[in-house]
Amino acid sequence: MRTLPACLLLALVLTPPALLAAPPSVQKRLERRSETQALVNDVLAGKLAVPTAISRLRILREEGYAAGLIIKDLPQVLEPRRLRDVTAVLAGLETRAAEPTLVDLAGHEDGAVRMYAVQGLGRVRSRRVDVMLPLLEDKSLGVRREAARALGATGNAQMGKPLLTAARAESDPQTRVMMLEAVGAAGDKKQAPALKAFLDDSSESTRFAAARGLCLLGAPEGFAFARKLLASEDKHVRRQGLALYEGVSAKQSSPALRPLLEDKDRTLAAGAARVLYQGGDKTMMSWLVLASWNAQGEEKLVYEKELETLHLADDERKALLRKAGVVK
């Protein structure tokens, strides 16, 4: 039997009879908000690891409310490490309510705070390119990487050219990789010829990034590169091939990824289902839930890892299982 948090029990004791008589949906919302408040208090006090805090807050589905609570008390967070963690949680909530505060934090003197802030702007697909573009030249590698990712996430084709220019000037290989991928994510098909030139680069990671950028642009050369990797007998190489389809629409990726659902490498199959779902094929959520339901041992963990990435809530899982007729 589930035990209610102490703060919720107190809230119920102090709640007027009219609210106690409210519909179950309202009472459930009150419960979620009470739990959210308790979690935010723990975040501000430094009692929760960042990944744990983000996961638990996202499951409650009160991201906007949580962001508001964090923003209200943010001026009182003075210790540098604590501020970094709180900014990371705020970014991880992926809510528009946090955008104005993340814009402010993107100019913070602490590099890690700037990095998490621009990461958050990317996650909400912020259009504030005026804030993010200058960060491509930030002294911090992490900031430059997240700025590239965030600019790509805008889907603003005008960002393709400055991202490509930054990639050519970038001295750090991994940062250059992220910039090349972002060129593709930005969606400027006119940059495809320049990306194709990187397919002949001496660096494997650069070639891979160029191929990923081309796949995101829907260029045949990118998909040809990916198909070669998927045809390998090495499972690790095949998983690299799957990674090239991250962010590609299901309409474009289905011919290559649908057959992988029956692959003997269940990690590859589960990953293909997730990529298809994120590309717009909503039937893949049900596929993952049922695959996990029918699996045992380590194979079950493979599907659960992908479902965790998709932040599947318990009530959604139950609804899908009921719809499939496996539970009542």
C-alpha positions, 0 to 999 in steps of 0.5 A: 500500500502506498504511503503518502508523504508527510507534507501531503498528510498535513495538507489533507488535514488542513484542507477545507472540507470543500476541497476534500469533496473535490473530484478525484482528478483534483485531489490527485493534482493536489497530491502531485503538486504536494509531492512536487513541492517536497522534491523541489525543496530537496533539490534546493537543499542539495539532497537529490542527485540531478538525474534522480530529481529530474526523473522524479519531477518529470514523472509527476507531470508538473514541470511548469509548477516545479520550474516556478517554485525553483525560479522563486527561490533561485536568488537564495541559491548562492553556493556555486555547486548548488547553483549548477545542480539547480540550473541542471534540474531547471534545464531538465524539466524541459518547460517553457516556463523556465525559458526567461530564467535560462536566458538570464543564466546563459550569461552567468559568470560560471561556465557550468551554469552557462552550459546547463542554461543553454542546454535547457534552452535547446531542450525547449527549442528556444528561438533566442538565437541572439543569446545562443549564437555568441556562445559558439565562441565561449571559452568553455568547451561545454558551453560551445557544445551545448550552444551548437546543439541548442541552435540546431534544435531551433530548426532555424535554417539560417543557423546552418551557415554560422554553425558550419563556419564555427565547425571549420574554426573549432579546434576541439574534435568533439565540439566540431562533431556536435557543430556538424550534427547541428548543421543538419538539425538546423535544416538548411539543405544548402549546407549539404554539399559542404557536409558531404566534403567532411565524409572524406575527413581523416577523423572517423568521428568527423565523418560520422557527424557529417553523415548524421548531419546529412541524414537530418537533412534527408540527403541520400548520401547520409542514408547510404552511409547509415545503411552500410553501418547497419549491414555490418556483422558487428553489433556495435557498428550496427548500433552506430548506424542506428544512431545516425537516424536519431532525430530523423522523421519516421517516414524517412527512417521506417524503410531502414528501421522497421526491419530491425524490430525483428533483429536478434540483437534486442538492444538494436530492436528496442533502440529502433522502436524508440527512434521511430517513436521519436520520429513520429510513429506513435505505435512504437510506444505500445510496441515497447510496452508489450515487448517489455511485458513479454520479456524476461531478465536482461532482455526486459531491462533493454526495453525498460531503458528505452521507455525510461528515456521516453519518460513513460508514466505508470498510468500511460503504461497501464492504459496501453496494456489494457488497450492491448488486452493483457491486463484488466 
